[in-house]
């Protein structure tokens, strides 16, 4: 499957076009925080993962965070879905299982983290963060991530929640 073959529904397309312009570059007027809500199986994860993938492959040295409430949830849903949607052998990146990290050829990374402990995000600067099932994440940890949104690889930091 190619990135061009991913079919977006109208709501997903609206979100995609809020983040990216017609050339696939991040819009300068893109909001810094975007939430996407909907019923089960409405495509929240697909669009969030697609945006994370495009940011990491379009910009050099991006440091991204993909978070979920607990490690089992992260492993069983987020990581499993991302690797199925963008298989490493077809999309040219390395998945480091021990570190729960994807490393792209342009030095961009996606760090998969559970948010059951505050020390999982300390000493990091992120360019973007995606919160899967954001309602499961403690508010104080969410605020800590906002304080860590100081990366410079993207035109502006971006927080995506679902």
BASEMAR-840365 format. One line per 3 residues: for each residue x, y, z of N, C-alpha, C, O, CB. Coordinates in Angstrom, 3 decimals. Glycine has a CB too. Layout:
// BASEMAR-840365
X/Y/Z/X/Y/Z/X/Y/Z/X/Y/Z/X/Y/Z | ...
//
This chain:
// BASEMAR-840365
0.849/-1.182/0.000/0.000/0.000/0.000/0.889/1.237/0.000/1.876/1.301/0.733/-0.963/0.003/1.224 | 0.545/2.189/-0.801/1.251/3.470/-0.863/0.486/4.498/-0.046/-0.723/4.375/0.151/1.420/3.950/-2.334 | 1.193/5.502/0.423/0.549/6.582/1.169/-0.536/7.243/0.319/-1.523/7.753/0.848/1.592/7.629/1.617
-0.345/7.228/-0.993/-1.326/7.816/-1.911/-2.599/6.993/-2.011/-3.618/7.493/-2.487/-0.719/7.971/-3.284 | -2.561/5.733/-1.568/-3.736/4.874/-1.686/-4.628/4.908/-0.452/-5.687/4.281/-0.438/-3.306/3.462/-1.952 | -4.214/5.628/0.580/-5.051/5.728/1.776/-6.248/6.612/1.440/-6.095/7.767/1.043/-4.244/6.306/2.999
-7.426/6.052/1.605/-8.658/6.779/1.300/-9.188/7.400/2.593/-9.425/6.711/3.585/-9.729/5.835/0.651 | -9.363/8.708/2.551/-9.853/9.438/3.721/-11.331/9.757/3.562/-11.793/10.074/2.466/-9.048/10.734/3.932 | -12.069/9.671/4.663/-13.462/10.091/4.628/-13.501/11.620/4.715/-12.456/12.232/4.935/-14.284/9.431/5.794
-14.659/12.255/4.551/-14.714/13.728/4.561/-14.162/14.370/5.833/-13.482/15.393/5.753/-16.131/14.173/4.373 | -14.439/13.794/7.002/-13.944/14.361/8.256/-12.415/14.228/8.343/-11.733/15.151/8.787/-14.616/13.663/9.466 | -11.892/13.086/7.921/-10.443/12.890/7.901/-9.785/13.854/6.917/-8.733/14.422/7.211/-10.100/11.435/7.533
-10.399/14.036/5.758/-9.865/14.959/4.752/-9.819/16.381/5.274/-8.867/17.115/5.009/-10.701/14.903/3.480 | -10.852/16.772/6.019/-10.876/18.115/6.604/-9.706/18.292/7.574/-9.041/19.329/7.563/-12.221/18.369/7.330 | -9.455/17.289/8.407/-8.338/17.351/9.341/-7.011/17.393/8.581/-6.142/18.209/8.893/-8.371/16.146/10.303
-6.854/16.526/7.598/-5.626/16.505/6.797/-5.377/17.885/6.174/-4.259/18.398/6.218/-5.714/15.416/5.688 | -6.413/18.472/5.602/-6.275/19.774/4.940/-6.130/20.928/5.922/-5.732/22.024/5.525/-7.464/20.024/4.050 | -6.438/20.709/7.173/-6.165/21.706/8.210/-4.677/21.738/8.534/-4.116/22.796/8.820/-6.984/21.406/9.483
-4.042/20.563/8.485/-2.621/20.447/8.813/-1.736/20.718/7.603/-0.728/21.413/7.724/-2.322/19.062/9.370 | -2.097/20.181/6.437/-1.236/20.248/5.249/-1.870/21.072/4.132/-3.088/21.078/3.957/-0.931/18.843/4.741 | -1.019/21.763/3.384/-1.497/22.498/2.212/-1.524/21.571/0.994/-1.256/20.375/1.109/-0.600/23.737/1.935
-1.846/22.132/-0.165/-1.968/21.326/-1.388/-0.644/20.720/-1.843/-0.642/19.798/-2.659/-2.535/22.173/-2.501 | 0.487/21.220/-1.330/1.804/20.668/-1.652/2.268/19.641/-0.613/3.373/19.108/-0.711/2.829/21.793/-1.759 | 1.421/19.371/0.376/1.773/18.406/1.405/2.666/18.971/2.495/3.229/18.214/3.286/2.443/17.241/0.783
2.807/20.301/2.551/3.614/20.937/3.591/2.702/21.407/4.722/1.533/21.728/4.506/4.431/22.129/3.011 | 3.255/21.440/5.919/2.473/21.889/7.071/2.082/23.353/6.895/2.920/24.203/6.598/3.268/21.694/8.385 | 0.817/23.624/7.082/0.319/24.999/6.945/0.856/25.879/8.066/0.917/25.457/9.221/-1.221/25.023/6.947
1.237/27.084/7.725/1.699/28.028/8.737/0.563/28.466/9.646/0.790/28.834/10.798/2.336/29.241/8.079 | -0.673/28.427/9.123/-1.829/28.813/9.932/-2.520/27.605/10.568/-3.651/27.709/11.040/-2.825/29.584/9.079 | -1.846/26.480/10.578/-2.377/25.277/11.223/-2.489/25.536/12.723/-1.544/26.045/13.325/-1.469/24.032/10.938
-3.620/25.198/13.340/-3.704/25.352/14.795/-2.643/24.499/15.492/-2.224/23.472/14.958/-5.112/24.968/15.298 | -2.215/24.914/16.668/-1.214/24.147/17.413/-1.822/22.939/18.114/-1.118/21.970/18.397/-0.528/25.036/18.434 | -3.111/22.986/18.394/-3.806/21.871/19.032/-5.035/21.522/18.214/-5.833/22.389/17.858/-4.198/22.213/20.493
-5.172/20.220/17.919/-6.313/19.743/17.134/-6.863/18.488/17.800/-6.107/17.579/18.144/-5.905/19.456/15.647 | -8.172/18.441/17.979/-8.827/17.257/18.532/-9.750/16.665/17.473/-10.427/17.389/16.742/-9.622/17.607/19.831 | -9.764/15.360/17.405/-10.609/14.620/16.467/-11.380/13.586/17.277/-10.792/12.656/17.829/-9.758/13.939/15.320
-12.683/13.750/17.345/-13.517/12.852/18.130/-14.514/12.158/17.217/-14.870/12.679/16.160/-14.248/13.617/19.255 | -14.955/10.996/17.625/-15.938/10.257/16.852/-16.177/8.887/17.455/-15.556/8.502/18.446/-15.490/10.125/15.405 | -17.079/8.170/16.841/-17.451/6.837/17.313/-16.339/5.832/17.028/-15.380/6.128/16.315/-18.761/6.379/16.653
-16.483/4.651/17.594/-15.550/3.575/17.287/-15.541/3.330/15.782/-16.580/3.387/15.124/-15.925/2.278/18.054 | -14.367/3.060/15.254/-14.164/2.690/13.852/-14.507/3.828/12.875/-14.908/3.569/11.740/-15.005/1.469/13.522 | -14.349/5.078/13.311/-14.615/6.200/12.401/-13.335/6.723/11.749/-13.379/7.679/10.975/-15.310/7.334/13.155
-12.197/6.101/12.061/-10.961/6.474/11.386/-10.069/7.441/12.118/-9.192/8.053/11.509/-11.280/7.041/10.103 | -10.274/7.597/13.421/-9.434/8.517/14.198/-7.970/8.086/14.143/-7.090/8.897/13.855/-9.914/8.583/15.664 | -7.715/6.827/14.416/-6.331/6.343/14.444/-5.679/6.436/13.076/-4.511/6.812/12.975/-6.283/4.903/14.940
-6.408/6.104/12.028/-5.836/6.144/10.679/-5.335/7.545/10.326/-4.215/7.691/9.836/-6.874/5.686/9.647 | -6.135/8.559/10.563/-5.710/9.910/10.185/-4.585/10.402/11.090/-3.668/11.072/10.614/-6.898/10.884/10.243 | -4.633/10.089/12.370/-3.564/10.523/13.273/-2.235/9.863/12.904/-1.192/10.518/12.898/-3.930/10.198/14.733
-2.274/8.580/12.601/-1.054/7.869/12.213/-0.532/8.368/10.874/0.678/8.483/10.680/-1.311/6.361/12.144 | -1.436/8.663/9.958/-1.035/9.186/8.657/-0.346/10.533/8.813/0.700/10.765/8.206/-2.249/9.315/7.728 | -0.910/11.415/9.612/-0.297/12.728/9.849/1.079/12.562/10.495/2.039/13.211/10.082/-1.210/13.605/10.746
1.179/11.691/11.511/2.472/11.463/12.171/3.505/10.956/11.175/4.646/11.419/11.176/2.320/10.460/13.329 | 3.119/10.011/10.329/4.032/9.467/9.321/4.491/10.563/8.350/5.681/10.679/8.057/3.350/8.318/8.545 | 3.559/11.351/7.863/3.897/12.402/6.884/4.811/13.451/7.521/5.777/13.884/6.893/2.607/13.079/6.336
4.523/13.860/8.744/5.396/14.835/9.409/6.815/14.305/9.512/7.775/15.029/9.248/4.860/15.179/10.807 | 6.947/13.043/9.896/8.285/12.465/10.084/9.029/12.244/8.778/10.258/12.314/8.753/8.180/11.156/10.817 | 8.326/11.984/7.715/9.017/11.749/6.443/9.201/13.029/5.630/10.030/13.073/4.721/8.249/10.731/5.620
8.447/14.050/5.945/8.546/15.309/5.195/9.539/16.296/5.801/10.045/17.177/5.106/7.188/15.959/5.113 | 9.816/16.151/7.085/10.701/17.082/7.787/11.823/16.300/8.462/11.591/15.259/9.076/9.910/17.922/8.832 | 13.033/16.816/8.338/14.221/16.173/8.910/14.302/16.420/10.419/14.037/17.523/10.897/15.500/16.693/8.218
14.673/15.373/11.154/14.956/15.523/12.576/13.766/15.762/13.475/13.924/16.316/14.563/15.880/16.613/12.754 | 12.584/15.363/13.059/11.381/15.535/13.870/11.428/14.567/15.057/11.796/13.402/14.907/10.097/15.301/13.015 | 11.051/15.065/16.234/10.930/14.217/17.418/9.456/14.178/17.799/8.922/15.143/18.346/11.819/14.746/18.609
8.802/13.055/17.507/7.380/12.916/17.769/7.084/11.996/18.932/7.853/11.084/19.236/6.686/12.414/16.550 | 5.966/12.246/19.576/5.483/11.426/20.685/4.127/10.868/20.299/3.260/11.602/19.824/5.398/12.247/22.014 | 3.941/9.571/20.502/2.635/8.933/20.308/2.309/8.258/21.626/2.996/7.313/22.014/2.636/7.895/19.093
1.272/8.718/22.330/1.009/8.279/23.696/-0.359/7.625/23.849/-1.327/7.961/23.167/1.118/9.449/24.639 | -0.388/6.687/24.765/-1.640/6.051/25.190/-1.540/5.808/26.684/-0.435/5.819/27.228/-1.912/4.706/24.410 | -2.640/5.594/27.356/-2.691/5.521/28.805/-1.791/4.493/29.458/-1.089/4.813/30.417/-4.046/5.257/29.206
-1.794/3.255/28.958/-0.989/2.200/29.580/-0.167/1.474/28.522/-0.457/1.538/27.327/-1.889/1.200/30.340 | 0.859/0.787/28.993/1.714/0.045/28.069/0.951/-1.034/27.295/1.113/-1.111/26.077/2.859/-0.591/28.830 | 0.118/-1.878/27.942/-0.607/-2.880/27.154/-1.485/-2.262/26.059/-1.560/-2.791/24.950/-1.468/-3.725/28.071
-2.145/-1.146/26.371/-2.967/-0.472/25.354/-2.096/0.029/24.210/-2.457/-0.100/23.041/-3.753/0.703/25.976 | -0.958/0.597/24.553/-0.032/1.115/23.552/0.445/-0.006/22.639/0.412/0.120/21.415/1.165/1.802/24.226 | 0.889/-1.101/23.243/1.425/-2.239/22.490/0.349/-2.913/21.640/0.577/-3.215/20.469/2.042/-3.259/23.446
-0.826/-3.148/22.233/-1.873/-3.913/21.555/-2.646/-3.122/20.513/-3.226/-3.707/19.599/-2.828/-4.446/22.561 | -2.663/-1.801/20.636/-3.432/-1.016/19.665/-2.545/-0.099/18.835/-2.398/-0.308/17.631/-4.488/-0.190/20.380 | -1.961/0.898/19.449/-1.250/1.937/18.692/-0.087/1.378/17.879/-0.035/1.558/16.662/-0.737/3.006/19.636
0.834/0.708/18.539/2.018/0.214/17.824/1.623/-0.830/16.785/2.088/-0.787/15.646/3.040/-0.384/18.814 | 0.778/-1.754/17.176/0.323/-2.805/16.259/-0.354/-2.203/15.021/-0.090/-2.631/13.897/-0.650/-3.760/16.982 | -1.220/-1.214/15.230/-1.916/-0.579/14.106/-0.962/0.211/13.220/-1.076/0.167/11.995/-3.015/0.339/14.620
-0.019/0.936/13.829/0.919/1.731/13.038/1.772/0.822/12.148/1.949/1.098/10.961/1.822/2.580/13.961 | 2.295/-0.254/12.722/3.136/-1.175/11.954/2.349/-1.876/10.856/2.913/-2.198/9.810/3.763/-2.209/12.878 | 1.056/-2.120/11.070/0.214/-2.730/10.032/-0.116/-1.723/8.930/-0.116/-2.069/7.748/-1.086/-3.279/10.649
-0.397/-0.477/9.319/-0.733/0.557/8.337/0.480/0.952/7.503/0.369/1.156/6.295/-1.304/1.789/9.039 | 1.633/1.059/8.149/2.879/1.445/7.481/3.950/0.389/7.776/4.816/0.618/8.621/3.352/2.866/7.950 | 3.907/-0.763/7.095/4.904/-1.811/7.372/6.326/-1.292/7.144/6.598/-0.674/6.114/4.646/-3.048/6.483
7.233/-1.537/8.090/8.595/-1.003/7.990/9.316/-1.364/6.692/10.040/-0.536/6.138/9.404/-1.494/9.146 | 9.127/-2.572/6.208/9.824/-2.989/4.990/9.297/-2.297/3.737/9.998/-2.238/2.727/9.709/-4.483/4.823 | 8.085/-1.779/3.787/7.519/-1.064/2.643/7.671/0.455/2.763/7.642/1.164/1.757/6.053/-1.417/2.493
7.835/0.955/3.993/7.864/2.392/4.219/9.216/2.900/4.710/9.332/4.045/5.146/6.806/2.763/5.206 | 10.219/2.061/4.638/11.609/2.462/4.817/11.907/3.167/6.142/12.383/4.302/6.158/12.001/3.350/3.701 | 11.626/2.488/7.239/12.019/2.959/8.560/12.360/1.743/9.410/12.049/0.611/9.040/10.889/3.816/9.222
12.996/1.979/10.542/13.327/0.913/11.481/12.485/1.059/12.734/12.390/2.143/13.309/14.828/0.930/11.831 | 11.877/-0.038/13.152/11.161/-0.045/14.428/12.061/-0.693/15.458/12.462/-1.847/15.312/9.791/-0.796/14.322 | 12.372/0.054/16.494/13.220/-0.422/17.595/12.299/-0.876/18.726/11.834/-0.062/19.523/14.223/0.704/18.089
12.042/-2.173/18.787/11.072/-2.712/19.736/11.457/-2.435/21.185/10.600/-2.062/21.986/10.921/-4.200/19.528 | 12.721/-2.610/21.534/13.148/-2.417/22.924/12.911/-0.984/23.398/12.588/-0.761/24.565/14.627/-2.773/23.075 | 13.070/-0.020/22.504/12.881/1.392/22.874/11.499/1.915/22.496/11.158/3.055/22.814/13.945/2.250/22.210
10.701/1.086/21.818/9.373/1.502/21.344/9.502/2.794/20.546/8.875/3.807/20.856/8.384/1.692/22.537 | 10.329/2.728/19.519/10.666/3.918/18.734/10.794/3.548/17.259/11.329/2.498/16.906/11.980/4.563/19.247 | 10.290/4.434/16.416/10.494/4.326/14.973/11.542/5.355/14.590/11.470/6.513/15.000/9.153/4.544/14.173
12.517/4.924/13.800/13.581/5.809/13.328/13.533/5.841/11.806/13.621/4.806/11.145/14.987/5.337/13.839 | 13.394/7.034/11.267/13.328/7.239/9.824/14.713/7.599/9.287/15.587/8.019/10.045/12.304/8.346/9.475 | 14.909/7.435/7.986/16.205/7.697/7.349/16.643/9.152/7.498/17.840/9.434/7.452/16.142/7.335/5.875
15.712/10.075/7.675/16.043/11.498/7.796/16.229/11.938/9.253/16.165/13.129/9.558/14.954/12.336/7.148 | 16.456/10.985/10.136/16.672/11.228/11.572/15.419/11.665/12.333/15.523/12.115/13.474/17.730/12.274/11.743 | 14.257/11.542/11.732/13.011/11.777/12.460/12.668/10.521/13.251/13.029/9.410/12.864/11.848/12.160/11.488
11.962/10.715/14.371/11.576/9.574/15.207/10.151/9.748/15.729/9.655/10.861/15.906/12.560/9.410/16.387 | 9.523/8.614/15.965/8.266/8.575/16.719/8.548/7.730/17.945/8.942/6.569/17.833/7.058/7.987/15.859 | 8.344/8.316/19.117/8.512/7.635/20.398/7.135/7.205/20.885/6.265/8.049/21.097/9.224/8.556/21.451
6.927/5.914/21.063/5.671/5.402/21.592/5.812/5.296/23.104/6.703/4.604/23.597/5.300/4.018/20.955 | 4.942/5.976/23.843/5.045/6.001/25.293/3.680/5.787/25.934/2.666/6.305/25.467/5.651/7.321/25.762 | 3.677/5.021/27.004/2.475/4.924/27.835/2.565/6.035/28.865/3.656/6.491/29.206/2.341/3.503/28.525
1.426/6.465/29.352/1.401/7.583/30.276/0.923/7.167/31.647/0.084/7.828/32.259/0.527/8.681/29.742 | 1.469/6.059/32.124/1.138/5.642/33.475/2.126/6.200/34.493/1.890/6.116/35.698/1.102/4.128/33.560 | 3.248/6.779/34.008/4.250/7.392/34.892/4.786/8.666/34.243/5.012/8.708/33.033/5.417/6.397/35.192
4.984/9.694/35.048/5.446/10.991/34.541/6.854/10.930/33.975/7.187/11.718/33.089/5.393/12.024/35.639 | 7.692/10.020/34.457/9.086/10.002/34.002/9.253/9.540/32.563/10.366/9.565/32.038/9.895/9.117/34.896 | 8.181/9.121/31.917/8.275/8.652/30.537/8.520/9.794/29.543/8.920/9.542/28.406/7.006/7.911/30.162
8.288/11.027/29.949/8.456/12.151/29.024/9.489/13.159/29.486/9.742/14.137/28.782/7.147/12.847/28.827 | 10.089/12.953/30.637/11.045/13.925/31.147/12.253/14.046/30.224/12.623/13.089/29.545/11.494/13.540/32.552 | 12.855/15.214/30.205/14.076/15.487/29.423/13.889/15.280/27.932/14.801/14.808/27.253/15.202/14.607/29.902
12.741/15.619/27.421/12.489/15.517/25.991/11.906/16.822/25.464/11.211/17.544/26.179/11.542/14.346/25.689 | 12.200/17.105/24.212/11.574/18.206/23.486/10.893/17.592/22.279/11.531/16.906/21.480/12.620/19.316/23.066 | 9.602/17.837/22.143/8.848/17.236/21.051/8.442/18.290/20.018/8.211/19.456/20.338/7.608/16.520/21.595
8.365/17.831/18.769/7.843/18.662/17.682/6.346/18.443/17.518/5.603/19.366/17.186/8.575/18.355/16.361 | 5.909/17.198/17.758/4.482/16.908/17.746/4.193/15.819/18.764/5.072/15.046/19.144/4.006/16.484/16.332 | 2.939/15.776/19.195/2.476/14.728/20.103/1.084/14.298/19.667/0.243/15.128/19.321/2.472/15.217/21.588
0.857/13.003/19.690/-0.459/12.440/19.407/-0.896/11.688/20.649/-0.166/10.841/21.163/-0.437/11.502/18.142 | -2.096/12.001/21.131/-2.667/11.321/22.283/-3.812/10.440/21.824/-4.861/10.936/21.413/-3.146/12.332/23.348 | -3.610/9.138/21.894/-4.662/8.175/21.575/-5.503/7.980/22.827/-4.969/7.733/23.908/-4.066/6.811/21.070
-6.824/8.092/22.681/-7.726/7.991/23.831/-7.292/8.991/24.912/-7.007/8.618/26.050/-7.739/6.533/24.400 | -7.252/10.237/24.533/-6.744/11.294/25.414/-7.462/11.343/26.756/-6.876/11.755/27.757/-6.867/12.634/24.731 | -8.709/10.934/26.786/-9.456/10.989/28.053/-8.891/10.033/29.096/-9.211/10.160/30.278/-10.924/10.666/27.811
-8.056/9.077/28.685/-7.454/8.125/29.616/-6.157/8.654/30.241/-5.626/8.053/31.176/-7.178/6.813/28.902 | -5.658/9.763/29.730/-4.362/10.279/30.177/-4.582/11.324/31.274/-5.423/12.215/31.147/-3.564/10.893/28.982 | -3.819/11.193/32.331/-3.939/12.123/33.456/-3.672/13.559/32.992/-2.754/13.812/32.211/-2.959/11.731/34.591
-4.480/14.480/33.480/-4.384/15.878/33.067/-3.007/16.473/33.350/-2.481/17.226/32.531/-5.447/16.699/33.768 | -2.415/16.143/34.501/-1.101/16.698/34.830/-0.031/16.217/33.849/0.907/16.959/33.555/-0.708/16.316/36.261 | -0.154/14.992/33.339/0.800/14.495/32.339/0.587/15.191/31.000/1.546/15.499/30.294/0.664/12.969/32.171
-0.667/15.433/30.657/-0.980/16.177/29.434/-0.338/17.570/29.502/0.256/18.032/28.528/-2.528/16.291/29.234 | -0.461/18.224/30.644/0.140/19.549/30.807/1.669/19.487/30.718/2.299/20.406/30.195/-0.282/20.158/32.150 | 2.257/18.413/31.224/3.712/18.259/31.123/4.155/18.189/29.666/5.179/18.765/29.298/4.172/16.999/31.873
3.387/17.486/28.836/3.744/17.390/27.415/3.647/18.760/26.754/4.510/19.122/25.954/2.828/16.376/26.685 | 2.623/19.514/27.073/2.507/20.862/26.503/3.778/21.651/26.792/4.259/22.386/25.930/1.264/21.605/27.074 | 4.315/21.509/27.971/5.561/22.185/28.333/6.776/21.654/27.603/7.816/22.312/27.578/5.788/22.070/29.798
6.666/20.486/27.013/7.776/19.868/26.276/7.690/20.096/24.770/8.517/19.574/24.022/7.813/18.383/26.554 | 6.718/20.855/24.322/6.518/21.101/22.888/7.407/22.259/22.429/6.921/23.343/22.105/5.021/21.411/22.584 | 8.713/22.009/22.409/9.648/23.072/22.065/10.627/22.678/20.960/11.652/23.333/20.769/10.413/23.484/23.288
10.306/21.606/20.235/11.152/21.210/19.114/11.108/22.236/17.997/10.172/23.031/17.914/10.728/19.852/18.586 | 12.109/22.220/17.145/12.223/23.222/16.072/12.193/22.621/14.663/12.412/23.343/13.691/13.503/24.005/16.247 | 11.931/21.329/14.533/11.981/20.680/13.220/10.771/20.998/12.349/10.869/20.959/11.123/12.092/19.189/13.394
9.636/21.311/12.962/8.418/21.652/12.221/8.211/23.159/12.240/8.773/23.853/13.087/7.184/20.927/12.818 | 7.403/23.672/11.309/7.116/25.114/11.337/6.523/25.585/12.669/6.724/26.733/13.065/6.163/25.465/10.214 | 5.798/24.710/13.355/5.260/24.998/14.687/4.963/23.665/15.356/4.718/22.670/14.674/3.968/25.903/14.614
4.983/23.634/16.700/4.631/22.398/17.388/3.173/22.047/17.168/2.347/22.931/16.939/4.921/22.516/18.876 | 2.852/20.766/17.236/1.497/20.317/16.957/1.099/19.247/17.968/1.826/18.277/18.180/1.381/19.777/15.511 | -0.069/19.437/18.589/-0.643/18.441/19.488/-1.935/17.945/18.867/-2.832/18.730/18.559/-0.892/19.027/20.918
-2.020/16.636/18.686/-3.214/16.001/18.131/-3.809/15.077/19.184/-3.095/14.272/19.782/-2.882/15.215/16.823 | -5.099/15.189/19.410/-5.765/14.306/20.369/-6.942/13.620/19.702/-7.598/14.160/18.812/-6.233/15.090/21.614 | -7.176/12.414/20.172/-8.362/11.678/19.710/-9.062/11.084/20.904/-10.088/10.421/20.751/-7.987/10.567/18.693
//
